[in-house]
Amino acid sequence: MTDQTHNYTSYLFEKVDCFDIPDSFNKGWVFRGHKKACWNLSSSLERETGRLGNTDRAAFEAVTLDQVKLAASYGETGGIDSADYFSWLALLQHHGCKTRLLDFTESFYVALYFAVQDCPATDSAVWAIATGALDARIAEVRAQGGFVLTEEDIARRLVNNAIEYPDRYKGEDTLAITYAKPSRLNQRLIAQQGLFLCPLNLNNSFMENLTKGLGLTGTKKPVKRLSGLNDLRAAADQEKVVKFCIPQRLHQMLLFHLRKMNITDATLFPGFDGFARSINYFAMGRE
């Protein structure tokens, strides 16, 4: 399915100082950087099963979960409960497995870094998602069930239910997607202010789940050009999905300023791997 069936507002960076953009957003937005502006939001599981021509994403997911539980002796699992499917998927995602989860961050700047970090030879993008509608769904579930759990615990429970019972949310429009952090955070998630958006119905694409979960109309709006921060502030009060398109010519400058803010591979990927990757910045003469 193409993005022509999904409505979001797209802005092109031009004269606006992008480092002032986060001030236009109130609390309740999450962000994701893409190296190519033309990319839609889709999980690695969705992309991989599509590449293989396999429409049974739930079966693919079930196999990966079975395999990782057999590998619990590797010591990476940290005592994850066998029924905590969401935490298992988060662990798999961390190590490069294809899952339904999509990485987001609470920091616009971190998302911006991931969009421009390799100075891709094409326009990149940062997606911004308003979580208010998703929070409202969680609050409704909590009120209806009389739960004493926190709202984040409920979100994790929704994910676990969706994984254990693949058709549990097949007919649900409002409970189509949620967001949460695993019960145990690793250093990378902490450094990146990370969390995951998780579709609850694998029969639909990520964008279809997002459209239903946010209560969008499904009709794409004409692409708007951002002409000033006042326009962005107005949009941030009205829109639920905003895509910032970043011209390729700005990548080097943005990367330079993000490094001055101490946003680098070394800080976002704690450990020697991140440090080694950060050396590429100097080796390529980007300083």
C-alpha positions as CSV (number, residue, x, y, z in Angstrom):
1,M,0.0,0.0,0.0
2,T,1.4,3.4,-0.9
3,D,1.3,6.5,1.2
4,Q,-1.3,8.0,-1.0
5,T,-3.9,6.4,1.2
6,H,-2.6,7.9,4.4
7,N,-2.9,11.5,5.5
8,Y,-0.1,13.4,7.0
9,T,1.4,16.8,6.7
10,S,4.8,17.1,5.1
11,Y,7.1,20.1,5.5
12,L,10.3,20.9,3.7
13,F,13.1,22.5,5.6
14,E,14.0,25.8,3.9
15,K,14.6,29.0,5.8
16,V,13.5,27.7,9.2
17,D,16.2,27.1,11.7
18,C,15.6,23.4,12.4
19,F,17.1,23.6,15.9
20,D,14.1,25.8,16.9
21,I,11.6,23.2,15.7
22,P,11.3,21.2,18.9
23,D,10.1,24.3,20.8
24,S,7.0,24.2,18.6
25,F,5.9,20.8,19.9
26,N,4.3,20.3,23.3
27,K,4.8,17.1,25.2
28,G,3.3,14.1,23.6
29,W,5.2,13.7,20.4
30,V,7.7,11.0,19.3
31,F,10.1,11.1,16.4
32,R,11.9,8.9,13.9
33,G,14.7,9.7,11.4
34,H,14.7,8.2,7.9
35,K,17.7,8.4,5.6
36,K,15.4,8.7,2.6
37,A,12.5,11.1,2.6
38,C,10.5,8.8,0.2
39,W,10.4,5.9,2.8
40,N,7.1,5.2,4.4
41,L,6.8,4.1,8.0
42,S,7.1,0.3,8.1
43,S,8.6,-2.3,10.4
44,S,11.5,-4.5,9.5
45,L,9.2,-7.5,9.8
46,E,6.8,-6.0,7.3
47,R,9.6,-5.2,4.8
48,E,11.2,-8.6,5.1
49,T,8.0,-10.6,4.7
50,G,7.1,-8.4,1.8
51,R,10.5,-9.0,0.2
52,L,10.1,-12.8,0.6
53,G,6.5,-12.7,-0.6
54,N,5.3,-14.1,2.7
55,T,2.1,-12.5,4.0
56,D,2.0,-14.6,7.2
57,R,3.9,-12.1,9.5
58,A,2.5,-13.8,12.6
59,A,4.1,-17.1,11.7
60,F,7.5,-15.4,11.0
61,E,7.2,-13.7,14.4
62,A,6.3,-16.9,16.2
63,V,9.4,-18.7,14.8
64,T,11.7,-15.9,15.9
65,L,10.3,-15.9,19.4
66,D,10.7,-19.6,19.7
67,Q,14.3,-19.4,18.6
68,V,15.3,-16.6,21.0
69,K,13.9,-18.5,23.9
70,L,16.0,-21.5,23.1
71,A,19.0,-19.2,23.1
72,A,18.3,-17.9,26.7
73,S,21.6,-19.4,27.8
74,Y,23.6,-16.8,26.0
75,G,23.1,-14.5,29.0
76,E,21.7,-11.6,27.0
77,T,18.1,-12.2,28.1
78,G,18.5,-10.8,31.6
79,G,15.8,-13.0,33.1
80,I,13.0,-11.9,30.8
81,D,9.7,-13.7,31.7
82,S,8.7,-16.3,29.1
83,A,5.3,-14.6,28.6
84,D,6.7,-11.1,28.2
85,Y,6.7,-11.2,24.4
86,F,7.2,-7.5,24.1
87,S,10.5,-7.5,25.9
88,W,11.6,-10.5,23.8
89,L,10.9,-8.6,20.7
90,A,12.7,-5.5,22.0
91,L,15.7,-7.7,22.7
92,L,15.5,-9.1,19.2
93,Q,15.1,-5.7,17.7
94,H,18.2,-4.5,19.6
95,H,20.3,-7.2,18.0
96,G,19.0,-6.8,14.4
97,C,16.2,-9.3,14.1
98,K,13.2,-8.5,12.0
99,T,10.2,-7.5,14.3
100,R,6.9,-5.7,14.3
101,L,8.5,-2.9,16.4
102,L,9.5,0.4,15.0
103,D,12.1,2.5,16.9
104,F,11.2,6.0,17.9
105,T,12.7,8.6,20.2
106,E,11.3,11.3,22.4
107,S,14.1,13.6,21.1
108,F,13.7,15.4,17.9
109,Y,17.5,16.0,17.8
110,V,18.2,12.2,18.1
111,A,15.8,11.5,15.2
112,L,17.4,14.2,13.2
113,Y,20.8,12.7,13.8
114,F,19.7,9.3,12.5
115,A,18.3,11.0,9.4
116,V,21.5,12.7,8.5
117,Q,24.3,10.7,10.2
118,D,25.7,9.1,7.1
119,C,25.1,12.2,4.9
120,P,22.9,10.2,2.5
121,A,23.0,11.4,-1.1
122,T,19.3,12.0,-1.1
123,D,16.8,14.1,0.9
124,S,16.1,12.6,4.3
125,A,13.2,13.0,6.8
126,V,12.1,13.1,10.4
127,W,8.6,11.7,11.2
128,A,6.8,13.2,14.1
129,I,3.8,11.3,15.7
130,A,1.4,12.8,18.2
131,T,0.7,10.2,20.9
132,G,-2.4,11.9,22.4
133,A,-4.9,9.7,20.6
134,L,-2.9,6.5,21.6
135,D,-2.8,7.7,25.2
136,A,-6.6,8.2,25.2
137,R,-7.1,4.6,24.0
138,I,-4.9,3.3,26.8
139,A,-6.8,5.4,29.3
140,E,-10.1,3.9,28.0
141,V,-8.8,0.4,28.4
142,R,-7.7,1.1,31.9
143,A,-11.0,2.7,32.9
144,Q,-13.1,-0.1,31.4
145,G,-11.1,-2.9,33.0
146,G,-10.6,-1.2,36.3
147,F,-6.9,-2.0,36.2
148,V,-4.5,-0.9,38.9
149,L,-1.7,-1.2,36.4
150,T,0.1,1.9,35.0
151,E,-0.8,3.0,31.5
152,E,2.6,1.9,30.3
153,D,2.0,-1.6,31.8
154,I,-1.3,-1.7,30.0
155,A,0.4,-0.8,26.7
156,R,2.9,-3.6,27.2
157,R,0.0,-6.0,28.0
158,L,-1.7,-5.0,24.7
159,V,1.4,-5.8,22.8
160,N,1.7,-9.2,24.6
161,N,-1.9,-10.0,23.9
162,A,-1.5,-9.1,20.2
163,I,1.6,-11.4,19.9
164,E,0.1,-14.3,21.9
165,Y,-3.3,-14.1,20.1
166,P,-2.5,-12.9,16.5
167,D,-6.2,-12.2,15.6
168,R,-7.0,-10.5,19.0
169,Y,-7.2,-7.0,17.5
170,K,-8.1,-8.0,13.9
171,G,-11.4,-6.2,14.0
172,E,-10.4,-3.3,16.2
173,D,-10.0,0.1,14.7
174,T,-9.2,2.1,17.8
175,L,-6.8,-0.5,19.3
176,A,-4.6,-0.7,16.2
177,I,-1.3,0.6,17.5
178,T,0.3,1.5,20.7
179,Y,3.7,2.6,22.0
180,A,5.8,1.6,25.0
181,K,9.2,0.9,26.5
182,P,10.2,-2.6,27.6
183,S,10.1,-3.2,31.4
184,R,13.9,-3.4,31.4
185,L,15.8,-0.6,29.5
186,N,19.3,-1.2,28.0
187,Q,21.9,1.5,27.8
188,R,21.1,2.2,24.1
189,L,17.4,2.9,24.8
190,I,18.3,5.2,27.7
191,A,20.9,7.1,25.6
192,Q,18.6,7.5,22.7
193,Q,15.5,8.3,24.7
194,G,14.1,5.4,22.8
195,L,10.7,3.7,22.7
196,F,8.8,1.5,20.3
197,L,5.6,2.0,18.3
198,C,3.9,-1.4,17.9
199,P,1.1,-2.3,15.5
200,L,-1.4,-4.7,17.1
201,N,-2.8,-6.2,13.9
202,L,-0.2,-7.8,11.6
203,N,-2.8,-8.3,8.9
204,N,-2.5,-4.6,8.2
205,S,0.6,-2.5,7.3
206,F,2.2,-0.3,9.8
207,M,0.7,2.8,8.1
208,E,-2.8,1.3,8.0
209,N,-2.5,0.5,11.8
210,L,-1.2,4.1,12.4
211,T,-4.1,5.6,10.4
212,K,-6.7,3.7,12.4
213,G,-5.0,4.1,15.7
214,L,-4.8,7.9,15.3
215,G,-8.3,8.2,13.9
216,L,-7.1,9.7,10.6
217,T,-9.3,9.9,7.5
218,G,-7.0,7.9,5.2
219,T,-6.9,10.7,2.6
220,K,-3.5,12.2,2.0
221,K,-3.3,16.0,2.2
222,P,-1.4,18.1,-0.2
223,V,2.2,18.5,0.8
224,K,2.8,21.8,2.6
225,R,5.9,23.9,2.6
226,L,7.0,25.2,6.0
227,S,7.3,29.0,5.6
228,G,7.8,29.9,9.3
229,L,7.7,28.6,12.8
230,N,4.2,30.1,13.3
231,D,2.9,27.7,10.7
232,L,4.6,24.8,12.5
233,R,3.1,25.8,15.8
234,A,-0.3,25.9,14.3
235,A,0.2,22.5,12.7
236,A,1.5,21.0,15.9
237,D,-1.8,21.9,17.6
238,Q,-3.9,20.4,14.8
239,E,-2.0,17.6,13.1
240,K,-1.2,14.1,14.3
241,V,1.5,13.1,11.8
242,V,4.1,15.5,10.5
243,K,7.0,14.5,8.1
244,F,9.9,16.9,7.9
245,C,11.8,16.6,4.6
246,I,15.4,17.6,4.9
247,P,17.3,18.6,1.7
248,Q,20.5,16.7,1.1
249,R,22.5,20.0,0.9
250,L,21.8,20.6,4.6
251,H,23.0,17.2,6.0
252,Q,26.7,18.2,6.5
253,M,25.8,21.4,8.4
254,L,23.2,19.7,10.6
255,L,25.6,16.9,11.4
256,F,28.2,19.4,12.4
257,H,25.8,21.2,14.8
258,L,24.5,18.0,16.3
259,R,28.0,17.0,17.1
260,K,28.4,20.3,19.0
261,M,25.4,19.2,21.0
262,N,27.2,15.9,21.8
263,I,24.8,13.8,19.7
264,T,27.1,11.3,18.0
265,D,27.4,7.5,17.5
266,A,29.6,7.4,20.6
267,T,26.9,8.9,22.9
268,L,23.9,7.2,21.3
269,F,25.5,3.7,21.1
270,P,27.3,3.3,24.5
271,G,30.3,1.0,24.3
272,F,33.2,0.5,21.9
273,D,31.0,-0.1,18.9
274,G,29.6,3.4,19.1
275,F,33.0,4.9,19.7
276,A,34.5,3.1,16.7
277,R,31.6,4.2,14.5
278,S,32.1,7.8,15.6
279,I,35.7,7.8,14.3
280,N,34.2,7.6,10.8
281,Y,33.2,11.2,11.1
282,F,36.8,12.3,11.3
283,A,38.2,9.7,9.0
284,M,35.8,10.9,6.2
285,G,37.0,14.5,6.8
286,R,33.6,15.7,8.1
287,E,35.1,17.7,11.0
